[in-house]
Amino acid sequence: MSGSTGLARRLGLGDAVVIGLGSMVGAGVFAAFAPAAEAAGSALLVGLALAAVVAYANATASAQLAAQYPASGGTYVYGRERLGPWWGFLAGWCFVVGKTASCAAMALTFAAYAVPPAWQRPVAAGAVLALTAVNLRGITRTARLTRVVVAVALGALGTVVLAGLAGGDPSWGRVAIGADATWSGVLGSAGLLFFAFAGYARIATMGEEVRDPARTIPRAIQLALGLAVVVYAVVAVTLLAVLGPDALAASAAPLADAAATTGWGWVDPVVRVGAAAASLGALLALVAGVSRTTLAMAREGDLPRPLAAVHERYRVPHRAEIALGLVVVVLVLTVDLRGAIGFSSFGVLLYYLVANLAALTQDRAHRRFPRALQVVGVVGCVALAVTLPPASVLGGAAVVLAGVAWRAVVLRARRVGGRA
């Protein structure tokens, strides 16, 4: 892309890693562990390992596709190029609706840690509007702010882990897998925890803004995912040891509850500041990623074409970002956090299913990883998607079918108009 319709390549390797890590840390640590523990019980760590395996398989598919097609839109572009327009639309639609739900989840997580319950929804809506305004000022501002957010979040997590293990009376017997573990529960927890690993998609969707994308994007995706896995594993072990699977499953703010067991009053505000910062970092990167996929779909006419506009000064898809912000505000005023996580996971797993299918068609010259990893990704995405909570599966399937029906109507209308 060039001229007034193109984005500027301003992000280096460090920027891309930080944006991906910021997306994952905010989502996973502060939002997904409680519902995953409710599903898997004492087998939470097995679910985390399965989610990490599927995420790695998906990451390799995204990395080698992004190297071949370094444009905004991620799997929407890859699906169109490798499998055809309908596959591209399916991927793009699933990403937009799934990650719009993720935006709402992150805004609600921020508010849950930051303010009392009565204020949470209006504060979440205000956070969405504020961070949309930040993104409208340019992608380099997004990367700089995300660096600060990630540093604060990781500092808070380190404090909680040390405080919980030193003063929270941990029991390592709570970490062991018990008789309550079932494979259906493990798969369900892995599907929910996959929500936490999907942040690397933001790197691929911003392929048009990364310098030397063929080299930078694959490296950034693997680095961000590897760092996130380490962080998740440490935090998960700490939460299980300090709270146990039952208390973790029942918690609305598990990091805060773990801090409360220490009796150290200064830890709680550290946790809340870190949770708020991590959630805002994830929300910031999510708005950037979803708006870039919206831009790509609007360019092809799969979403309203006015959303393809790029701001002349700041080089961002400003109309797409404004529209997204308004939709997310409506969601945070109406949905619950756990429902948003399940719905998001369903949409994003279908998105990566298309990514793996597209990567399977790449030739040897563009292949960077074994083809078997894409087979693992296909099987894993399907297995995790169908074992999510029934409400998430039914709601997600309904929205996907609605999008397919809408596109079919639009295409028919265009054909009729062309014959007129």
C-alpha positions in Angstrom: 0.0 0.0 0.0 1.2 3.5 -0.7 0.0 7.0 -0.8 -3.0 8.2 1.2 -4.4 4.6 1.6 -1.3 3.0 3.1 0.0 2.7 6.6 3.6 3.6 7.7 6.2 1.1 8.7 7.3 2.4 12.1 7.5 -0.6 14.4 10.7 -2.6 15.1 11.2 -6.0 16.7 11.0 -4.7 20.3 7.9 -2.7 19.5 6.2 -5.7 18.0 7.2 -8.0 20.9 5.9 -5.6 23.5 2.5 -5.1 21.7 2.0 -8.9 21.5 3.1 -9.5 25.1 1.0 -6.6 26.3 -2.0 -8.2 24.7 -1.4 -11.6 26.2 -0.4 -10.7 29.7 -3.4 -8.4 30.3 -5.8 -11.0 29.0 -4.5 -14.2 30.5 -3.3 -13.4 34.0 -6.1 -11.3 35.2 -9.2 -12.7 33.4 -8.9 -16.3 32.3 -7.6 -18.4 35.2 -10.7 -18.4 37.3 -13.1 -19.7 34.6 -10.5 -22.2 33.5 -10.1 -23.5 37.1 -13.9 -23.8 37.2 -13.7 -26.1 34.2 -10.6 -28.1 35.0 -10.3 -28.0 38.7 -6.9 -29.4 39.8 -6.0 -30.1 36.2 -5.7 -26.4 35.4 -2.0 -26.7 34.5 -2.7 -29.5 32.0 -5.2 -27.2 30.3 -2.6 -24.5 30.3 -0.1 -26.8 28.6 -2.6 -27.9 25.9 -3.5 -24.3 25.2 0.2 -23.4 24.9 0.7 -26.3 22.4 -2.2 -25.2 20.2 -1.1 -21.6 20.5 2.4 -22.5 19.3 1.1 -24.4 16.4 -1.1 -21.5 15.4 1.8 -19.0 16.0 4.0 -20.9 13.5 1.2 -20.7 10.9 0.7 -17.0 11.5 4.5 -16.3 11.4 5.2 -18.0 8.1 2.0 -16.5 6.5 2.8 -13.0 7.7 6.3 -13.3 6.3 4.8 -14.1 2.9 2.0 -11.6 3.1 3.2 -8.6 5.1 0.0 -6.6 4.9 -2.7 -5.4 7.5 -5.4 -7.9 8.1 -3.7 -11.1 9.4 -5.6 -14.3 8.5 -8.2 -12.4 6.6 -5.6 -11.7 4.0 -4.0 -15.1 4.3 -7.3 -16.9 3.9 -8.2 -14.8 0.8 -4.8 -15.4 -0.8 -4.4 -19.1 -0.1 -8.0 -20.5 0.1 -10.4 -17.9 -1.5 -12.5 -14.9 -0.6 -15.1 -16.9 1.5 -12.4 -18.4 3.8 -10.8 -14.9 4.2 -14.2 -13.4 5.1 -14.8 -16.2 7.7 -11.4 -15.6 9.3 -11.8 -11.8 9.3 -15.4 -11.9 10.6 -14.5 -14.3 13.4 -11.5 -12.2 14.4 -13.5 -8.9 14.4 -16.4 -10.3 16.5 -14.2 -12.4 18.8 -11.7 -9.7 19.5 -14.4 -7.1 19.9 -15.6 -9.3 22.7 -12.0 -9.4 24.0 -12.0 -5.6 24.1 -15.0 -5.6 26.3 -13.5 -8.3 28.5 -10.3 -6.3 29.0 -12.2 -3.1 29.8 -14.4 -4.9 32.3 -11.3 -6.6 33.9 -9.7 -3.1 34.3 -12.8 -1.8 36.0 -13.2 -4.8 38.3 -9.7 -4.2 39.8 -9.9 -0.4 39.7 -13.2 0.7 41.1 -16.2 -0.6 43.3 -18.9 -2.6 41.5 -21.3 0.2 41.1 -18.8 2.2 39.0 -17.4 -0.6 36.9 -19.4 -0.3 33.7 -19.2 3.4 33.3 -15.5 3.4 34.1 -14.9 0.6 31.6 -16.7 2.6 28.9 -14.6 5.6 29.7 -11.4 3.5 29.4 -12.5 2.3 26.0 -13.0 5.9 24.8 -9.7 7.1 26.2 -7.6 4.4 24.6 -9.4 4.7 21.3 -8.3 8.3 21.4 -4.7 7.2 22.1 -4.7 4.9 19.1 -6.0 7.6 16.9 -2.8 9.6 17.5 -0.6 7.0 15.8 0.8 3.5 16.1 4.1 4.6 17.7 2.2 6.2 20.6 0.5 2.8 21.0 3.8 1.0 21.2 5.3 3.5 23.7 2.4 3.4 26.0 2.3 -0.4 25.8 5.9 -0.6 27.0 5.0 1.3 30.2 1.9 -0.9 30.7 3.9 -4.1 30.3 6.6 -3.0 32.7 4.0 -2.1 35.4 2.1 -5.3 34.9 5.1 -7.6 35.1 6.4 -5.7 38.2 3.0 -6.2 39.9 2.9 -9.9 39.0 6.4 -10.5 40.3 5.4 -8.8 43.6 2.3 -11.0 43.9 4.2 -14.2 43.2 6.9 -13.4 45.7 4.4 -12.2 48.3 2.1 -15.2 47.8 4.9 -17.8 48.1 6.6 -16.1 51.0 3.6 -14.9 53.1 0.5 -16.7 51.7 1.0 -20.2 53.2 1.2 -22.1 49.9 0.5 -25.8 49.8 2.1 -27.7 47.0 -0.5 -30.4 47.4 -3.0 -28.0 45.9 -1.0 -28.0 42.6 -1.3 -31.8 42.2 -3.9 -33.2 39.8 -6.8 -34.7 41.8 -9.7 -37.1 41.2 -11.9 -34.2 40.0 -9.9 -33.9 36.7 -11.7 -35.0 33.5 -10.6 -34.7 29.9 -13.7 -32.7 29.0 -12.9 -30.3 31.8 -9.3 -30.0 30.7 -10.2 -29.3 27.1 -12.8 -26.8 28.2 -10.2 -25.0 30.4 -7.7 -25.1 27.5 -10.2 -23.4 25.2 -10.8 -20.7 27.8 -7.0 -20.2 28.4 -6.4 -20.0 24.7 -8.1 -16.6 25.0 -5.0 -15.6 26.9 -2.5 -16.7 24.2 -4.1 -14.9 21.3 -2.2 -11.7 21.7 0.5 -12.6 19.1 -2.3 -12.1 16.5 -1.9 -8.4 17.0 1.6 -8.6 15.6 0.5 -10.3 12.4 -2.5 -8.0 11.8 -0.1 -5.0 11.9 2.2 -6.4 9.2 1.8 -3.3 7.1 3.4 -1.2 10.0 6.4 -3.4 10.9 9.8 -2.7 9.5 11.4 -5.7 7.6 8.2 -7.8 8.2 9.5 -11.1 6.7 12.2 -11.2 9.4 10.6 -9.2 12.2 7.1 -10.8 12.5 8.1 -14.5 12.9 10.7 -13.6 15.5 8.4 -11.2 17.4 5.5 -13.8 17.5 7.7 -16.5 18.9 9.4 -14.3 21.5 6.2 -12.8 22.7 4.5 -16.2 23.0 7.5 -17.8 24.8 7.6 -15.0 27.4 3.9 -15.2 27.9 4.0 -19.0 28.5 6.7 -18.5 31.3 4.6 -15.8 33.0 1.4 -17.8 32.9 3.0 -20.9 34.2 4.6 -19.1 37.2 1.4 -17.3 38.1 -0.8 -20.4 37.6 1.4 -22.5 40.0 1.3 -19.6 42.5 -2.5 -19.2 42.4 -3.1 -22.9 42.8 -0.6 -23.2 45.7 -2.0 -20.2 47.6 -5.7 -20.4 46.8 -6.4 -24.0 45.6 -8.5 -24.8 42.6 -11.9 -24.4 44.3 -11.2 -20.9 45.6 -9.5 -19.9 42.4 -12.6 -21.0 40.4 -14.9 -18.9 42.6 -12.8 -15.8 42.6 -13.7 -12.6 40.6 -10.2 -11.2 41.2 -7.8 -14.1 41.9 -4.6 -12.1 42.0 -6.2 -9.8 44.6 -7.5 -12.7 46.6 -4.0 -14.3 46.6 -2.5 -11.1 47.8 -5.1 -10.9 50.6 -3.9 -14.2 52.0 -0.5 -12.7 52.8 -1.8 -10.2 55.4 0.5 -7.6 53.8 -1.7 -4.6 53.2 0.6 -3.0 50.7 0.4 -5.9 48.3 -3.3 -5.3 47.4 -2.9 -1.9 45.8 0.1 -3.1 43.9 -2.0 -6.0 42.5 -4.8 -3.6 41.5 -2.5 -1.2 39.8 -0.8 -4.0 37.9 -4.1 -5.6 36.9 -5.5 -2.2 35.7 -2.3 -1.5 33.8 -2.2 -5.0 32.2 -5.8 -4.8 31.2 -5.4 -1.4 29.6 -2.4 -2.6 27.7 -4.3 -5.5 26.3 -7.2 -3.2 25.4 -4.9 -0.7 23.7 -3.3 -3.4 21.5 -6.7 -5.1 20.8 -8.1 -1.9 19.5 -5.1 -1.5 17.2 -5.3 -5.1 15.9 -9.1 -5.3 15.3 -9.1 -1.9 13.5 -6.4 -3.1 11.1 -8.4 -6.2 10.2 -11.5 -4.0 9.8 -9.4 -1.8 7.5 -8.4 -4.8 5.4 -12.0 -6.1 5.1 -13.3 -2.7 4.2 -10.7 -2.4 1.4 -12.2 -5.5 -0.1 -15.8 -4.5 0.4 -16.4 -7.2 3.1 -17.2 -4.4 5.5 -18.5 -1.0 4.7 -15.9 0.7 2.4 -15.8 4.0 4.4 -14.1 2.1 7.2 -11.0 1.8 4.9 -10.1 5.4 5.4 -6.6 6.2 6.7 -5.9 9.5 8.5 -3.7 11.7 6.4 -1.5 12.9 9.3 -1.5 10.0 11.8 -1.6 7.1 9.3 -4.2 5.1 11.3 -7.5 3.7 10.2 -9.4 6.3 12.2 -13.0 5.5 11.1 -12.5 1.8 11.9 -11.1 2.6 15.3 -13.9 5.0 16.1 -16.6 2.5 15.0 -14.9 -0.2 17.1 -14.7 2.0 20.2 -18.4 2.8 20.0 -19.4 -0.9 19.6 -17.2 -1.9 22.6 -18.7 0.8 24.7 -22.2 -0.7 24.1 -20.8 -4.2 25.0 -19.2 -3.2 28.3 -22.5 -1.6 29.3 -24.4 -4.9 28.6 -22.3 -8.1 28.8 -20.6 -10.0 31.6 -16.9 -10.8 31.8 -16.9 -14.6 31.7 -19.4 -14.7 28.8 -17.2 -12.4 26.8 -14.1 -14.6 27.4 -15.9 -17.8 26.1 -17.4 -16.0 23.1 -14.0 -14.5 22.2 -12.3 -17.9 22.4 -14.8 -19.4 20.0 -14.3 -16.8 17.4 -10.5 -16.7 17.7 -10.2 -20.5 17.5 -12.1 -20.5 14.2 -9.8 -17.7 13.0 -6.7 -19.8 13.7 -8.4 -22.8 12.1 -8.4 -20.9 8.8 -4.8 -19.8 9.5 -3.6 -23.3 9.8 -5.5 -24.5 6.7 -4.0 -21.6 4.8 -0.5 -22.4 6.0 -0.9 -26.1 4.9 -1.1 -24.9 1.3 2.2 -23.0 1.4 5.0 -24.3 -0.8 8.5 -25.3 0.4 10.0 -21.9 -0.4 7.7 -20.1 2.1 7.6 -22.8 4.7 9.6 -22.1 7.9 8.1 -24.8 10.2 7.1 -28.5 9.8 3.7 -29.1 8.1 2.8 -31.3 11.1 2.5 -28.3 13.3 -0.4 -27.0 11.1 -2.1 -30.4 11.5 -1.8 -30.1 15.2 -3.2 -26.6 15.0 -6.3 -27.7 12.9 -7.1 -30.5 15.3 -6.5 -28.4 18.4 -8.6 -25.5 17.2 -11.6 -27.7 16.5 -11.3 -29.7 19.7 -11.0 -26.6 21.9 -13.8 -24.8 20.1 -16.4 -27.5 20.6 -15.6 -28.1 24.3 -16.1 -24.4 25.3 -19.2 -23.7 27.4 -22.4 -24.4 25.4 -23.6 -20.8 25.6 -20.3 -19.6 24.0 -20.5 -22.2 21.2 -24.1 -21.5 20.4 -23.7 -17.8 20.6 -20.5 -17.8 18.5 -22.0 -20.1 15.9 -25.0 -17.9 15.6 -22.9 -14.7 15.0 -20.7 -16.5 12.5 -23.7 -17.7 10.5 -25.2 -14.2 10.7 -22.0 -12.8 9.1 -22.0 -15.4 6.4 -25.7 -14.7 5.6 -25.0 -11.0 5.5 -22.1 -11.4 3.0 -24.2 -13.7 0.8 -27.0 -11.0 0.7 -24.4 -8.3 -0.2 -22.8 -10.3 -2.9 -26.2 -11.2 -4.4 -27.2 -7.5 -4.4 -24.0 -6.6 -6.2 -24.6 -9.2 -8.9 -28.1 -8.0 -9.4 -26.9 -4.4 -9.5 -24.2 -5.3 -12.0 -26.8 -6.9 -14.4 -29.1 -3.9 -14.1 
